[in-house]
Amino acid sequence: MSGERIYFENGFMVLDLHACTREEARAVLDAQIPHASVPQLKIIHGFNQGHSLRDLVRGSYRHKRISRRSPGLNDGVTIYYLK
């Protein structure tokens, strides 16, 4: 993956997908979610460059470890709650 950044912040594992294409973002999610050792993931997808990543993260992306998802405090963030 070329554009993602992965780091920890305030108890969250953060996946920053700003610079990713939709396909790259899906690959990052597929690679990171199975191995996440935290109960919540903060996904930063942005919102100023269109809605493709937001729509993927909030809507069409599915993984068996995601129990629910909720919008973050701004429109460019989504929180995944993991099983």
For each residue, the residues with C-beta under 8 A, 3 or more apart:
1: 4 20 24 27 28 31
2: 19 20 24
3: 17 18 19 20 21 24
4: 1 15 16 17 19 20 24 25 28
5: 14 15 16
6: 13 14 15 16 28 32
7: 13 14 16
8: 11 12 13 14 38
9: 12 14 42
10:
11: 8 38 40
12: 8 9 38 40 41 42 79
13: 6 7 8 32 36 37 38 40 41 42
14: 5 6 7 8 9 41 42 43 44
15: 4 5 6 28 29 32 41 42 43 44
16: 4 5 6 7 44
17: 3 4 20 24 25 28 43 44 45 46 53 57
18: 3 44 45 46 49
19: 2 3 4
20: 1 2 3 4 17 24 25 28 53
21: 3 24 25
22: 25 26 52 53 56
23: 26 27
24: 1 2 3 4 17 20 21 27 28
25: 4 17 20 21 22 28 29 45 53 56 57
26: 22 23 29 30 56 61
27: 1 23 24 30 31
28: 1 4 6 15 17 20 24 25 31 32
29: 15 25 26 32 33 43 57 61 63
30: 26 27 33 34 63
31: 1 27 28 34 35
32: 6 13 15 28 29 35 36 41
33: 29 30 36 41 63 65 66 80 82
34: 30 31 63 65
35: 31 32
36: 13 32 33 41 65 82
37: 13
38: 8 11 12 13 41 82
39: 81 82
40: 11 12 13 79 80 81 82
41: 12 13 14 15 32 33 36 38 79 80 82
42: 9 12 13 14 15 72 77 78 79
43: 14 15 17 29 57 77 78 79 80
44: 14 15 16 17 18 76 77
45: 17 18 25 53 54 56 57 76 77 78
46: 17 18 49 53 54 76
47: 51 54 74 75 76
48: 76
49: 18 46 53
50: 53
51: 47 54 55
52: 22 55 56
53: 17 20 22 25 45 46 49 50 56 57
54: 45 46 47 51 57 58 75 76 78
55: 51 52 58 59 60
56: 22 25 26 45 52 53 59 60 61
57: 17 25 29 43 45 53 54 61 69 78
58: 54 55 69 71 78
59: 55 56
60: 55 56
61: 26 29 56 57
62: 66
63: 29 30 33 34 66
64: 83
65: 33 34 36 82 83
66: 33 62 63 69 80 81 82 83
67: 81 82 83
68: 80 81
69: 57 58 66 78 79 80 81
70: 78 79 81
71: 58 75 77 78 79
72: 42 76 77 78 79
73: 77
74: 47 77
75: 47 54 71
76: 44 45 46 47 48 54 72
77: 42 43 44 45 71 72 73 74
78: 42 43 45 54 57 58 69 70 71 72
79: 12 40 41 42 43 69 70 71 72
80: 33 40 41 43 66 68 69
81: 39 40 66 67 68 69 70
82: 33 36 38 39 40 41 65 66 67
83: 64 65 66 67
